Amino acid sequence: MSKAKRYKGLKFNYRVKGQNKIFMDKYLTIEDFLKTQFPKNNNLVSPSYDTEIFNINWNSHEVSINEDVKTLSDLIEILSGECFISNTDIRLTESALERKSVHYIEDVRETVKDVLFEKLKKDAKVKLDGDIIKGNSQRYQLFFTKGTKCVCCGIEGKYFAKEKRIKDKSYHLNLYGIDNSGKEVLITKDHIIPKSKGGKDELENYQTMCVRCNKRKGNKTE
């Protein structure tokens, strides 16, 4: 007997309010998922942005997922971020990142200032403590023009960590603040008008927000 063919792509289960049946949704790529408008085609059993989801799989492997990711909006926000995902390897927990070093914000600002808005990818590379990084990241553009403080709770980024996912070849910088209990909190780039509602990937549509507030906001426009 031949083995069932494994599904290549993203899939998850969900329940529709008022129904006991469990439904499944599938997408071949992350881009397909992020471009989808919910609910789909006014389908009564299509998930909406506040629908609770579970059993999230990527290429038929269950995803290790942050406990705060509970709804479709949470998943959209996470998969829209630069730090967590690629189309070959999906990782939704901060622990999936390998850290090499920590850097003062002003040191990073000085390193990338000349290429911060460079259009050409090849001309935007800079060296930081022996590693080549992309100096024109839109996250750096946001943090160095609009500030490093969360617009919701006020927690402020204190330092950058040079990190990469296990399978990545190059490092990138993530900004972190520290909460009142001494725990690290990732500072993120939030879309003011969510991409799922037509928001654009441009500086005017970005605001600084910690990952906790970002997840609570979900797909809302604030």
VOPAGU-2260 file (C-alpha; in pm, 1 decimal, decimal comma):
REM VOPAGU-2260
SITE   aa  ch    i         X         Y         Z
SITE  MET   A    0       0,0       0,0       0,0
SITE  SER   A    1     146,4     336,2    -101,1
SITE  LYS   A    2     189,6     608,5     155,8
SITE  ALA   A    3     -40,2     909,8     139,4
SITE  LYS   A    4     122,7    1205,0     -31,7
SITE  ARG   A    5     227,1    1472,4     215,3
SITE  TYR   A    6      84,2    1820,2     169,0
SITE  LYS   A    7     347,5    2078,8      77,5
SITE  GLY   A    8     253,8    2412,2     224,6
SITE  LEU   A    9      65,8    2567,1     514,0
SITE  LYS   A   10    -245,5    2414,2     666,1
SITE  PHE   A   11    -436,5    2448,9     991,1
SITE  ASN   A   12    -761,5    2347,2    1156,3
SITE  TYR   A   13   -1034,9    2571,7    1291,6
SITE  ARG   A   14   -1390,6    2566,9    1422,7
SITE  VAL   A   15   -1673,1    2795,6    1312,5
SITE  LYS   A   16   -1885,5    2943,9    1590,9
SITE  GLY   A   17   -2206,9    2751,7    1638,2
SITE  GLN   A   18   -2075,7    2438,5    1467,6
SITE  ASN   A   19   -1906,3    2131,7    1613,2
SITE  LYS   A   20   -1734,4    2029,3    1290,0
SITE  ILE   A   21   -1360,0    2084,0    1253,8
SITE  PHE   A   22   -1254,4    2246,7     924,7
SITE  MET   A   23    -916,6    2264,3     749,6
SITE  ASP   A   24    -763,1    2542,9     541,8
SITE  LYS   A   25    -463,1    2501,5     306,1
SITE  TYR   A   26    -218,7    2728,4     119,7
SITE  LEU   A   27      69,6    2631,8    -108,0
SITE  THR   A   28     284,3    2929,5      -3,0
SITE  ILE   A   29     301,0    3183,3     277,5
SITE  GLU   A   30     240,2    3458,3      21,3
SITE  ASP   A   31     -87,8    3293,1     -84,1
SITE  PHE   A   32    -199,9    3290,3     277,4
SITE  LEU   A   33    -105,5    3653,5     344,6
SITE  LYS   A   34    -282,6    3776,7      31,0
SITE  THR   A   35    -611,9    3608,6     123,0
SITE  GLN   A   36    -906,0    3819,1     240,8
SITE  PHE   A   37   -1110,6    3663,0     521,6
SITE  PRO   A   38   -1377,6    3537,3     532,2
SITE  LYS   A   39   -1327,0    3404,2     179,0
SITE  ASN   A   40   -1598,6    3485,5     -76,7
SITE  ASN   A   41   -1860,0    3537,2     198,3
SITE  ASN   A   42   -1837,2    3165,1     271,3
SITE  LEU   A   43   -2019,3    3100,1     600,5
SITE  VAL   A   44   -1770,9    2830,0     701,6
SITE  SER   A   45   -1460,4    3027,1     604,7
SITE  PRO   A   46   -1243,6    3140,2     897,4
SITE  SER   A   47   -1251,8    3508,8     991,9
SITE  TYR   A   48    -971,1    3710,5    1149,2
SITE  ASP   A   49   -1081,2    3632,9    1506,4
SITE  THR   A   50   -1128,5    3258,8    1442,9
SITE  GLU   A   51    -928,8    3034,5    1676,1
SITE  ILE   A   52    -691,6    2802,2    1488,9
SITE  PHE   A   53    -493,0    2493,5    1589,3
SITE  ASN   A   54    -289,6    2203,5    1445,5
SITE  ILE   A   55     -79,3    2440,4    1233,9
SITE  ASN   A   56     138,8    2244,5     990,6
SITE  TRP   A   57     406,5    2341,2     739,6
SITE  ASN   A   58     502,9    2081,5     477,3
SITE  SER   A   59     320,1    1819,4     685,9
SITE  HIS   A   60     525,1    1895,6     997,9
SITE  GLU   A   61     355,7    2043,7    1303,1
SITE  VAL   A   62     481,2    2391,4    1378,0
SITE  SER   A   63     634,8    2474,0    1714,9
SITE  ILE   A   64     419,3    2771,7    1802,6
SITE  ASN   A   65     421,9    3053,8    2053,9
SITE  GLU   A   66     142,1    3019,8    2309,2
SITE  ASP   A   67      17,7    3370,6    2221,3
SITE  VAL   A   68     -68,5    3264,7    1866,3
SITE  LYS   A   69    -433,4    3164,9    1899,9
SITE  THR   A   70    -628,6    3328,3    1618,4
SITE  LEU   A   71    -597,9    3371,1    1243,9
SITE  SER   A   72    -494,1    3733,1    1301,6
SITE  ASP   A   73    -209,9    3620,5    1526,4
SITE  LEU   A   74     -78,2    3388,5    1255,6
SITE  ILE   A   75    -102,7    3659,9     988,7
SITE  GLU   A   76      93,1    3903,4    1204,5
SITE  ILE   A   77     365,3    3651,2    1283,4
SITE  LEU   A   78     407,3    3537,2     922,8
SITE  SER   A   79     425,0    3899,3     806,8
SITE  GLY   A   80     734,1    3955,8    1023,5
SITE  GLU   A   81    1091,6    3939,9     896,9
SITE  CYS   A   82    1229,2    3749,8    1192,8
SITE  PHE   A   83    1021,0    3436,6    1197,9
SITE  ILE   A   84     965,6    3276,5     863,9
SITE  SER   A   85    1068,7    3178,9     516,7
SITE  ASN   A   86     899,8    2962,6     256,1
SITE  THR   A   87    1139,3    2676,4     323,7
SITE  ASP   A   88    1151,1    2684,3     701,7
SITE  ILE   A   89     873,3    2805,5     929,4
SITE  ARG   A   90     950,3    2881,3    1292,6
SITE  LEU   A   91     706,8    3073,9    1509,1
SITE  THR   A   92     891,7    3089,9    1840,2
SITE  GLU   A   93    1163,6    3332,1    1940,1
SITE  SER   A   94    1364,7    3038,4    2078,3
SITE  ALA   A   95    1424,5    2926,0    1719,5
SITE  LEU   A   96    1677,0    3208,5    1680,4
SITE  GLU   A   97    2048,9    3162,5    1732,1
SITE  ARG   A   98    2208,7    3467,0    1895,3
SITE  LYS   A   99    2568,9    3569,4    1832,7
SITE  SER   A  100    2610,4    3913,1    1990,7
SITE  VAL   A  101    2437,5    4219,5    2136,1
SITE  HIS   A  102    2488,1    4579,4    2016,3
SITE  TYR   A  103    2405,6    4929,1    2139,6
SITE  ILE   A  104    2137,9    5108,3    1938,0
SITE  GLU   A  105    2366,5    5403,3    1862,2
SITE  ASP   A  106    2638,3    5170,3    1732,4
SITE  VAL   A  107    2393,0    5011,1    1489,9
SITE  ARG   A  108    2261,4    5351,0    1384,2
SITE  GLU   A  109    2614,8    5465,2    1304,8
SITE  THR   A  110    2685,6    5143,6    1111,4
SITE  VAL   A  111    2381,0    5162,0     881,3
SITE  LYS   A  112    2326,9    5539,6     851,2
SITE  ASP   A  113    2489,9    5572,8     507,9
SITE  VAL   A  114    2289,9    5288,8     351,5
SITE  LEU   A  115    1965,1    5312,7     551,9
SITE  PHE   A  116    1759,6    5413,5     247,1
SITE  GLU   A  117    1980,0    5258,4     -20,0
SITE  LYS   A  118    1766,6    5114,0    -303,1
SITE  LEU   A  119    2016,0    4863,5    -442,1
SITE  LYS   A  120    2049,4    4546,9    -236,6
SITE  LYS   A  121    2416,5    4497,6    -328,5
SITE  ASP   A  122    2504,5    4847,9    -207,8
SITE  ALA   A  123    2318,6    4814,7     123,5
SITE  LYS   A  124    2548,5    4557,2     283,3
SITE  VAL   A  125    2744,7    4661,8     590,4
SITE  LYS   A  126    2982,0    4481,4     824,5
SITE  LEU   A  127    2898,4    4460,3    1192,1
SITE  ASP   A  128    3143,1    4288,0    1423,5
SITE  GLY   A  129    3271,2    4060,5    1147,9
SITE  ASP   A  130    2935,3    3973,6     985,9
SITE  ILE   A  131    2768,5    4119,6     677,3
SITE  ILE   A  132    2410,5    4240,0     735,4
SITE  LYS   A  133    2149,4    4418,2     525,2
SITE  GLY   A  134    2168,1    4782,9     629,4
SITE  ASN   A  135    1850,7    4907,9     458,3
SITE  SER   A  136    1597,7    4691,7     644,9
SITE  GLN   A  137    1260,9    4865,0     675,2
SITE  ARG   A  138    1270,1    4782,6    1045,8
SITE  TYR   A  139    1586,3    4990,0    1087,2
SITE  GLN   A  140    1427,3    5268,3     881,2
SITE  LEU   A  141    1128,6    5266,3    1116,5
SITE  PHE   A  142    1325,3    5252,9    1440,3
SITE  PHE   A  143    1571,9    5524,5    1337,3
SITE  THR   A  144    1306,5    5766,6    1206,3
SITE  LYS   A  145    1000,4    5705,2    1427,8
SITE  GLY   A  146    1170,6    5576,4    1742,6
SITE  THR   A  147    1216,5    5251,7    1930,9
SITE  LYS   A  148     928,1    5288,4    2180,6
SITE  CYS   A  149     609,3    5079,8    2151,0
SITE  VAL   A  150     321,9    5313,5    2054,8
SITE  CYS   A  151      84,4    5113,0    2277,6
SITE  CYS   A  152     249,6    5016,2    2606,4
SITE  GLY   A  153     555,4    5241,3    2593,3
SITE  ILE   A  154     820,1    4971,8    2638,5
SITE  GLU   A  155    1137,3    5091,5    2466,8
SITE  GLY   A  156    1396,5    4906,2    2266,1
SITE  LYS   A  157    1727,6    4898,0    2452,4
SITE  TYR   A  158    1962,7    4697,1    2230,5
SITE  PHE   A  159    1991,6    4497,1    1909,4
SITE  ALA   A  160    2077,1    4127,3    1907,9
SITE  LYS   A  161    2252,0    3977,3    1605,4
SITE  GLU   A  162    2057,3    3658,7    1537,7
SITE  LYS   A  163    1962,9    3409,5    1269,8
SITE  ARG   A  164    1741,5    3110,8    1225,2
SITE  ILE   A  165    1918,7    2776,5    1247,4
SITE  LYS   A  166    1920,8    2715,8     869,9
SITE  ASP   A  167    1999,9    3074,0     766,4
SITE  LYS   A  168    2345,6    3161,9     640,1
SITE  SER   A  169    2347,4    3528,5     739,7
SITE  TYR   A  170    2258,1    3721,9    1052,7
SITE  HIS   A  171    2008,1    4003,6    1100,5
SITE  LEU   A  172    1942,1    4239,2    1392,2
SITE  ASN   A  173    1640,0    4217,4    1620,5
SITE  LEU   A  174    1552,3    4497,0    1861,7
SITE  TYR   A  175    1464,0    4409,6    2222,5
SITE  GLY   A  176    1329,4    4591,7    2525,8
SITE  ILE   A  177    1309,4    4471,2    2885,9
SITE  ASP   A  178     980,2    4451,1    3076,6
SITE  ASN   A  179     926,3    4515,6    3448,7
SITE  SER   A  180    1002,4    4153,0    3531,1
SITE  GLY   A  181    1336,1    4166,8    3349,0
SITE  LYS   A  182    1218,5    3959,9    3052,2
SITE  GLU   A  183    1323,5    4037,8    2694,9
SITE  VAL   A  184    1046,8    4167,7    2468,3
SITE  LEU   A  185    1090,1    4181,3    2090,2
SITE  ILE   A  186    1018,7    4521,3    1932,5
SITE  THR   A  187     847,1    4483,3    1595,2
SITE  LYS   A  188     742,7    4670,3    1283,9
SITE  ASP   A  189     361,5    4692,7    1280,8
SITE  HIS   A  190     144,0    4776,9     981,6
SITE  ILE   A  191     -90,1    5061,8    1085,2
SITE  ILE   A  192    -332,7    4946,1     815,2
SITE  PRO   A  193    -284,5    4565,3     810,2
SITE  LYS   A  194    -165,3    4403,0     488,6
SITE  SER   A  195    -476,1    4185,0     496,4
SITE  LYS   A  196    -682,0    4505,6     465,8
SITE  GLY   A  197    -478,8    4657,9     185,7
SITE  GLY   A  198    -204,6    4821,9     389,0
SITE  LYS   A  199     118,8    4887,1     203,4
SITE  ASP   A  200     476,0    4785,5     285,1
SITE  GLU   A  201     604,7    5140,1     325,0
SITE  LEU   A  202     742,1    5353,7     606,5
SITE  GLU   A  203     432,4    5573,9     626,4
SITE  ASN   A  204     225,8    5263,7     715,2
SITE  TYR   A  205     462,2    5136,2     985,8
SITE  GLN   A  206     468,6    5200,4    1358,6
SITE  THR   A  207     690,2    5068,7    1635,4
SITE  MET   A  208     516,4    4811,3    1853,6
SITE  CYS   A  209     629,9    4540,9    2092,3
SITE  VAL   A  210     544,4    4185,0    1994,3
SITE  ARG   A  211     289,9    4151,3    2276,8
SITE  CYS   A  212      88,6    4456,5    2174,1
SITE  ASN   A  213     128,0    4360,0    1809,7
SITE  LYS   A  214     -34,6    4022,8    1874,0
SITE  ARG   A  215    -314,5    4178,5    2078,5
SITE  LYS   A  216    -383,4    4426,0    1799,5
SITE  GLY   A  217    -401,2    4143,1    1548,6
SITE  ASN   A  218    -576,8    4250,8    1230,0
SITE  LYS   A  219    -731,3    4567,9    1373,3
SITE  THR   A  220    -658,0    4915,2    1236,6
SITE  GLU   A  221    -541,8    5142,1    1517,7
